[in-house]
Every structure is written in structure tokens, then in C-alpha cells.
Amino acid sequence: MDLGDFERWWKDPGIAVWSFVLFGCFLLNAILFLAFLIRPGLRTISNSPETCHRSTFRAESLFISSLNQR
């Protein structure tokens, strides 16, 4: 069976690069999947107004308290 240009696919650097990219994507997805299984709280990133307001208020209060200490 004659495969033409595909017979020496391992010598093509483009194929090697894309293989590493695809393997890296697969590995990243597997790690994220395991992380979401182990810690379900990672799935819900809350962007509610209450959470944003509290974090902003905390940052502002820390900044003001650091100014008052000077």
C-alpha cells in the first residue's frame, strides 16, 4: 500500500507540534474535569451583585484603613 507523503509523517515538524498541542489540550481538560469532580464548588463562579459589592467594599475599606494608618 502506497501512502505517498504520509509514509514519513514523523519527520514533519508541524505534525509533531500539533500532536503536542492536542495532547496538552486533552491533559488540561482532564485536569479541569477531575478538579470539578473533586471540588464541585469550582463549577459555580458567582458574579452576583451582593458578592461583587462585598468584595469591592472590603477592598475599599482596606485601602482607607491603610491610608488612615499613615
CORRA-V799676 format. One record per residue. N is the residue number from 1. SS is DSSP state (a for helix, b for strand, c for the rest). Layout:
N_SS ; N_SS
This chain:
1_c ; 2_c ; 3_c ; 4_a ; 5_a ; 6_a ; 7_a ; 8_a ; 9_a ; 10_a ; 11_a ; 12_c ; 13_a ; 14_a ; 15_a ; 16_a ; 17_a ; 18_a ; 19_a ; 20_a ; 21_a ; 22_a ; 23_a ; 24_a ; 25_a ; 26_a ; 27_a ; 28_a ; 29_a ; 30_a ; 31_a ; 32_a ; 33_a ; 34_a ; 35_a ; 36_a ; 37_a ; 38_a ; 39_c ; 40_a ; 41_a ; 42_a ; 43_a ; 44_c ; 45_c ; 46_c ; 47_c ; 48_c ; 49_a ; 50_a ; 51_a ; 52_a ; 53_a ; 54_a ; 55_a ; 56_a ; 57_a ; 58_a ; 59_a ; 60_a ; 61_a ; 62_a ; 63_a ; 64_a ; 65_a ; 66_a ; 67_a ; 68_a ; 69_c ; 70_c
